[in-house]
Amino acid sequence: MFDFLKRKKQVFFCLLALSAFSFVAGCSKAKEPPRAPVVEVVPVIIQDVPETAEWVGSIDGSVNAQIRAQVSGYLIKQNYQEGRLVQEGDVLFEIDPRPFEASLAKAQATLAESQARWETAKSTYARVKPLADQNALSKKDLDDAFGDQETSGAQVQEAKAMVDKAQLDLEFTKIKSPITGIAGLAKVQIGNLVGPSTAEELTTVSTLDPVKVYIEISEQQYLKTSTMYPEAKNTHALELYLTDGSLFSKEGYFVFADRQVNPTTGTMKVAAFFSNPKNLLRPGQYARLRATLAVHKDAKLVPQKSVIQMQGVNQVAVVGKDNTVEIRSVQLGGENGEYFVVQDGLNGDENVVVEGLEKVRSGLKVDPKPSAENFGDGKP
């Protein structure tokens, strides 16, 4: 019994000792200063930043010739392959020439008849004039002879004009391309009756090297870009992005702006030229046109994720040399990839927080670590 009480007393003192040790250790731990929160930072980037503008443009041929019949007749032949290159002067279609050959022959016969009458009238006048001068014939006879000569001469001129017209109409039965370019689909078939009154053109030929790209720009953009064309075409290259996102291999330049602003939309149509040696670009395509309007020298850039917005004010958390945080208001410019351009509020030699923004406040000391993200390898 005595041994049991002795052991119980020993256990009590052991537990008391452990409790005291735990209390002392807890007090010692509570007195340790709080650790600085770990944040990730990146330096402000200083580099030249281009200011760009983009528009959606529609592509068209630099010249588009609508091919129409200039005389009426039945189509008997199509001489070109649709979608292929044709040269200026190539015969695209042929109209039945026989009615026009007959008209030409008739006009030539009329001309020959008129020339014969004119020769006769000239001979008559040549015989009558000496007799009239000797008063062997009346003045009226002389006037009649002179009138016949002049009338028949005018008829010859009229007949020549009719021959020229008939010849021209016959030539128009061979419908030629007025330009070199890509010929489109034929909109008529062999055997159709065609002519100047036909509502639809026979086909269209487009010059595709270069092509025009039309865009609509606002008045403000027009005033900003007005120095870019046409005299500055070699210093302001334009880029063209196709619908699949690829960049077209050739650069372009502005060539002209329309004469007026559209009062309904407040925009102005502007055209740019792009070299198109392989005829890849075709009328009717859409593309994005990008222009470099200016280059901002030594611009300051910060990652977009480093910017927080509080009550409409943009702010960044700047970590100073003593690792103290300063919440600073900044004025932003445009975007550049994953970055914002900072117009005001930074000197350019600071580090800004990109991870751990929820932990920081002005005056707080932090433990800054370089960010593991590359943000485009530091190249916006």
C-alpha positions as CSV (number, residue, x, y, z in Angstrom):
1,M,0.0,0.0,0.0
2,F,2.8,2.3,0.9
3,D,4.6,1.6,-2.5
4,F,1.4,2.3,-4.4
5,L,1.0,5.7,-2.8
6,K,4.7,6.5,-3.4
7,R,4.4,5.7,-7.1
8,K,1.2,7.8,-7.4
9,K,3.0,10.8,-5.9
10,Q,5.9,10.4,-8.3
11,V,3.5,10.4,-11.4
12,F,1.8,13.5,-10.1
13,F,5.1,15.4,-9.8
14,C,6.1,14.2,-13.3
15,L,2.9,15.5,-14.8
16,L,3.3,18.8,-13.0
17,A,6.8,19.2,-14.4
18,L,5.6,18.5,-17.9
19,S,2.8,21.1,-17.7
20,A,5.3,23.7,-16.5
21,F,7.7,22.9,-19.3
22,S,4.9,23.2,-21.9
23,F,3.7,26.6,-20.5
24,V,7.3,28.0,-20.6
25,A,7.8,26.7,-24.1
26,G,4.5,28.2,-25.2
27,C,5.3,31.6,-23.8
28,S,8.7,31.5,-25.4
29,K,7.1,30.7,-28.8
30,A,4.5,33.5,-28.5
31,K,7.2,36.0,-28.1
32,E,8.9,35.2,-31.5
33,P,8.3,38.1,-34.2
34,P,6.0,37.2,-37.1
35,R,7.8,36.1,-40.3
36,A,7.6,38.4,-43.4
37,P,5.2,37.1,-46.0
38,V,6.8,35.6,-49.1
39,V,5.8,37.4,-52.4
40,E,7.0,37.0,-56.0
41,V,8.3,40.1,-57.8
42,V,9.5,41.2,-61.2
43,P,11.4,44.2,-62.3
44,V,9.8,47.0,-64.3
45,I,10.8,46.6,-68.0
46,I,12.1,49.6,-69.9
47,Q,12.0,49.3,-73.7
48,D,10.6,50.9,-76.8
49,V,7.0,50.0,-77.4
50,P,5.2,50.5,-80.8
51,E,1.7,51.9,-80.7
52,T,-0.4,49.9,-83.1
53,A,-3.9,50.0,-84.5
54,E,-5.9,47.2,-86.1
55,W,-8.8,47.1,-88.5
56,V,-10.8,44.5,-90.3
57,G,-10.3,44.9,-94.0
58,S,-11.8,43.6,-97.2
59,I,-9.6,42.6,-100.1
60,D,-10.3,43.6,-103.7
61,G,-8.4,43.7,-106.9
62,S,-6.4,46.8,-107.7
63,V,-8.4,47.0,-111.0
64,N,-11.6,45.1,-111.5
65,A,-12.9,45.1,-115.1
66,Q,-16.5,43.9,-115.7
67,I,-16.6,42.3,-119.1
68,R,-19.8,43.1,-121.0
69,A,-20.9,42.7,-124.6
70,Q,-20.9,45.9,-126.6
71,V,-23.0,44.5,-129.5
72,S,-26.0,42.2,-129.4
73,G,-25.7,38.6,-130.7
74,Y,-25.6,35.0,-129.8
75,L,-22.5,33.7,-127.9
76,I,-20.7,31.0,-129.9
77,K,-17.4,30.5,-128.0
78,Q,-15.6,30.9,-124.7
79,N,-11.9,31.1,-125.1
80,Y,-10.5,31.4,-121.5
81,Q,-10.3,29.1,-118.5
82,E,-12.1,30.4,-115.5
83,G,-9.9,31.3,-112.6
84,R,-6.8,31.5,-114.8
85,L,-4.5,34.5,-115.7
86,V,-5.4,36.2,-118.9
87,Q,-3.4,38.9,-120.7
88,E,-4.6,42.3,-121.9
89,G,-6.1,41.8,-125.4
90,D,-6.9,38.1,-125.0
91,V,-10.2,37.1,-126.6
92,L,-12.5,35.8,-123.8
93,F,-15.8,35.3,-125.7
94,E,-17.0,35.4,-129.3
95,I,-20.3,36.5,-130.7
96,D,-21.7,35.2,-134.0
97,P,-20.0,37.6,-136.5
98,R,-22.1,36.8,-139.6
99,P,-24.7,39.6,-139.1
100,F,-22.0,42.1,-138.6
101,E,-20.0,40.9,-141.6
102,A,-23.1,41.4,-143.7
103,S,-23.6,44.9,-142.2
104,L,-19.9,45.8,-143.0
105,A,-20.3,44.6,-146.6
106,K,-23.4,46.7,-147.0
107,A,-21.7,49.7,-145.6
108,Q,-18.8,49.3,-147.9
109,A,-21.1,49.0,-150.9
110,T,-22.9,52.2,-149.9
111,L,-19.5,53.9,-149.6
112,A,-18.5,52.8,-153.1
113,E,-21.8,54.1,-154.5
114,S,-21.4,57.4,-152.7
115,Q,-17.9,57.8,-154.0
116,A,-19.1,57.2,-157.6
117,R,-21.8,59.8,-157.3
118,W,-19.3,62.2,-155.8
119,E,-16.8,61.7,-158.7
120,T,-19.7,62.3,-161.2
121,A,-20.8,65.4,-159.4
122,K,-17.2,66.8,-159.3
123,S,-16.8,66.1,-163.1
124,T,-20.1,67.9,-163.8
125,Y,-19.2,70.9,-161.8
126,A,-15.8,71.0,-163.6
127,R,-17.5,71.2,-167.0
128,V,-20.2,73.6,-165.9
129,K,-18.1,76.3,-164.3
130,P,-16.2,77.4,-167.5
131,L,-19.5,77.7,-169.4
132,A,-21.0,79.7,-166.6
133,D,-18.1,82.0,-166.5
134,Q,-18.7,82.6,-170.3
135,N,-22.4,83.2,-169.6
136,A,-23.2,80.1,-171.7
137,L,-25.1,78.6,-168.7
138,S,-27.2,80.3,-166.1
139,K,-26.0,81.0,-162.6
140,K,-28.6,78.5,-161.3
141,D,-27.1,75.7,-163.3
142,L,-23.8,76.4,-161.8
143,D,-25.2,76.5,-158.3
144,D,-27.0,73.2,-158.8
145,A,-23.8,71.5,-160.0
146,F,-21.9,72.9,-157.0
147,G,-24.6,71.7,-154.6
148,D,-24.6,68.2,-156.1
149,Q,-20.9,68.0,-155.7
150,E,-21.0,69.1,-152.0
151,T,-23.9,66.8,-151.2
152,S,-22.3,63.8,-152.7
153,G,-19.1,64.6,-150.9
154,A,-21.0,64.7,-147.6
155,Q,-22.6,61.4,-148.4
156,V,-19.2,59.9,-148.9
157,Q,-18.2,61.0,-145.5
158,E,-21.3,59.6,-144.0
159,A,-20.8,56.3,-145.8
160,K,-17.2,56.1,-144.5
161,A,-18.5,56.6,-140.9
162,M,-21.0,53.8,-141.5
163,V,-18.1,51.5,-142.7
164,D,-16.1,52.4,-139.6
165,K,-19.0,51.7,-137.3
166,A,-19.7,48.3,-139.0
167,Q,-16.0,47.5,-138.8
168,L,-16.0,48.4,-135.1
169,D,-19.2,46.3,-134.4
170,L,-17.6,43.4,-136.1
171,E,-14.5,43.7,-133.9
172,F,-16.7,43.8,-130.8
173,T,-17.9,40.3,-131.6
174,K,-14.5,39.2,-130.2
175,I,-14.8,40.3,-126.5
176,K,-11.3,41.0,-125.2
177,S,-9.9,41.5,-121.8
178,P,-8.9,45.2,-121.3
179,I,-6.4,44.3,-118.5
180,T,-4.1,41.5,-117.4
181,G,-5.5,39.6,-114.4
182,I,-7.4,36.7,-113.1
183,A,-10.6,35.9,-115.0
184,G,-13.6,34.9,-112.9
185,L,-16.5,32.5,-113.5
186,A,-18.4,32.9,-116.8
187,K,-21.9,34.1,-116.0
188,V,-23.3,33.3,-119.4
189,Q,-23.4,30.1,-121.5
190,I,-22.8,29.3,-125.1
191,G,-25.9,30.1,-127.1
192,N,-27.1,32.9,-124.9
193,L,-28.2,36.1,-126.5
194,V,-26.0,38.9,-125.0
195,G,-25.7,42.6,-125.6
196,P,-25.3,46.0,-124.0
197,S,-28.7,45.7,-122.4
198,T,-27.8,42.4,-120.6
199,A,-28.2,43.0,-116.9
200,E,-25.3,40.8,-115.7
201,E,-21.7,41.1,-116.9
202,L,-20.2,38.2,-118.8
203,T,-17.4,37.8,-116.3
204,T,-14.9,39.9,-114.3
205,V,-11.2,40.2,-114.7
206,S,-9.2,41.5,-111.7
207,T,-5.6,42.6,-111.4
208,L,-4.4,40.9,-108.2
209,D,-0.8,42.1,-108.0
210,P,-1.1,44.3,-106.1
211,V,-4.4,44.0,-104.3
212,K,-6.3,46.7,-102.4
213,V,-7.4,46.3,-98.8
214,Y,-10.2,48.6,-97.8
215,I,-10.8,49.5,-94.2
216,E,-13.1,51.9,-92.4
217,I,-11.5,54.3,-89.9
218,S,-12.9,56.9,-87.5
219,E,-12.3,60.6,-87.9
220,Q,-9.9,60.5,-85.0
221,Q,-7.9,57.7,-86.5
222,Y,-7.9,59.5,-89.8
223,L,-6.4,62.6,-88.3
224,K,-3.8,60.4,-86.5
225,T,-2.8,58.5,-89.6
226,S,-3.2,61.2,-92.2
227,T,0.6,61.5,-92.4
228,M,1.0,57.8,-93.3
229,Y,-0.1,58.0,-96.9
230,P,0.9,58.3,-99.6
231,E,4.2,60.1,-99.2
232,A,5.1,58.1,-96.0
233,K,4.4,54.7,-97.5
234,N,8.0,53.6,-97.2
235,T,8.3,54.5,-93.5
236,H,5.0,53.0,-92.2
237,A,4.8,49.4,-93.2
238,L,1.4,47.6,-92.7
239,E,0.9,44.0,-91.7
240,L,-1.8,41.8,-93.0
241,Y,-3.2,38.9,-90.9
242,L,-5.3,36.3,-92.7
243,T,-8.4,34.6,-91.3
244,D,-6.3,31.6,-90.1
245,G,-4.2,33.9,-88.0
246,S,-1.1,33.7,-90.3
247,L,0.9,36.8,-91.2
248,F,1.0,37.6,-94.9
249,S,4.5,37.5,-96.2
250,K,4.4,41.0,-97.8
251,E,4.1,44.4,-96.2
252,G,1.7,47.0,-97.5
253,Y,1.2,50.8,-97.4
254,F,-1.7,53.2,-97.4
255,V,-2.4,54.7,-100.8
256,F,-5.5,56.9,-100.4
257,A,-8.4,57.9,-98.3
258,D,-11.9,58.6,-99.6
259,R,-12.9,62.2,-100.3
260,Q,-15.4,62.3,-97.5
261,V,-16.5,60.9,-94.1
262,N,-19.6,58.8,-94.2
263,P,-22.1,61.0,-92.3
264,T,-24.1,57.9,-91.2
265,T,-21.3,55.9,-89.6
266,G,-18.7,58.7,-89.0
267,T,-16.0,56.6,-90.7
268,M,-13.9,57.1,-93.8
269,K,-12.9,54.4,-96.3
270,V,-9.1,54.0,-96.7
271,A,-7.2,51.8,-99.1
272,A,-3.9,50.1,-98.8
273,F,-1.8,48.2,-101.4
274,F,-0.2,44.8,-100.8
275,S,2.1,43.1,-103.3
276,N,0.5,39.7,-104.2
277,P,2.9,37.9,-106.6
278,K,1.4,34.4,-106.1
279,N,-2.2,35.6,-106.3
280,L,-2.9,34.2,-102.8
281,L,-5.1,37.1,-101.9
282,R,-8.4,37.2,-103.7
283,P,-11.3,39.7,-103.8
284,G,-13.9,39.2,-101.1
285,Q,-11.4,37.9,-98.5
286,Y,-11.4,39.4,-95.1
287,A,-8.2,40.1,-93.1
288,R,-6.9,42.1,-90.2
289,L,-4.7,45.1,-91.0
290,R,-2.2,46.3,-88.4
291,A,-0.5,49.7,-88.6
292,T,2.3,51.0,-86.3
293,L,1.2,54.6,-85.5
294,A,4.1,55.6,-83.3
295,V,6.9,54.2,-81.2
296,H,7.1,55.2,-77.5
297,K,10.7,55.4,-76.4
298,D,11.8,53.9,-73.1
299,A,8.3,52.9,-72.1
300,K,7.7,51.3,-68.6
301,L,5.9,48.0,-68.6
302,V,4.6,45.8,-65.8
303,P,2.7,42.5,-66.1
304,Q,-1.0,42.9,-66.2
305,K,-1.5,40.6,-63.2
306,S,0.6,43.0,-61.1
307,V,-2.1,45.7,-61.5
308,I,-5.0,45.9,-59.0
309,Q,-7.9,48.2,-59.3
310,M,-9.5,49.9,-56.3
311,Q,-12.4,52.2,-56.7
312,G,-11.4,52.9,-60.3
313,V,-7.8,53.6,-59.5
314,N,-5.0,51.4,-60.9
315,Q,-2.4,50.4,-58.3
316,V,0.8,48.3,-58.1
317,A,2.6,47.0,-55.0
318,V,6.2,48.3,-55.2
319,V,8.9,46.6,-53.1
320,G,11.6,49.0,-52.0
321,K,15.3,48.2,-51.3
322,D,14.5,47.6,-47.7
323,N,11.8,45.1,-48.7
324,T,9.1,47.4,-47.6
325,V,5.9,47.5,-49.7
326,E,4.5,50.8,-51.1
327,I,1.1,50.7,-52.7
328,R,1.4,53.2,-55.6
329,S,-1.2,54.6,-58.0
330,V,-0.3,54.4,-61.6
331,Q,-1.7,55.7,-64.9
332,L,-1.8,53.1,-67.6
333,G,-1.4,53.4,-71.3
334,G,-2.2,50.6,-73.8
335,E,-1.7,46.9,-73.6
336,N,1.4,45.2,-75.0
337,G,1.0,41.4,-74.9
338,E,0.9,40.3,-71.2
339,Y,2.0,43.8,-70.1
340,F,0.5,47.2,-69.4
341,V,2.3,50.4,-70.4
342,V,2.7,52.6,-67.4
343,Q,2.5,56.3,-68.3
344,D,2.9,57.7,-64.8
345,G,3.6,56.5,-61.3
346,L,6.8,54.5,-61.8
347,N,10.5,55.5,-62.1
348,G,11.5,52.3,-63.9
349,D,14.0,50.9,-61.4
350,E,11.4,49.3,-59.1
351,N,10.2,45.7,-58.5
352,V,6.5,45.0,-58.4
353,V,4.6,42.2,-56.8
354,V,3.0,39.7,-59.1
355,E,2.1,36.9,-56.6
356,G,0.9,37.4,-53.1
357,L,-0.8,40.7,-53.6
358,E,-3.5,39.7,-51.2
359,K,-0.8,39.6,-48.4
360,V,0.6,43.1,-48.8
361,R,-0.2,46.6,-47.6
362,S,1.8,49.8,-47.5
363,G,4.6,49.8,-45.0
364,L,4.7,46.0,-44.7
365,K,8.0,44.2,-44.9
366,V,8.0,41.2,-47.2
367,D,10.3,38.4,-48.3
368,P,10.6,39.1,-52.1
369,K,11.4,36.2,-54.4
370,P,11.9,36.4,-58.2
371,S,8.9,35.3,-60.0
372,A,8.9,31.8,-61.5
373,E,6.8,33.0,-64.5
374,N,8.7,34.3,-67.5
375,F,6.0,36.6,-68.9
376,G,7.2,36.1,-72.4
377,D,10.8,35.9,-71.3
378,G,10.7,39.5,-70.5
379,K,10.0,40.5,-74.1
380,P,6.5,41.9,-74.4
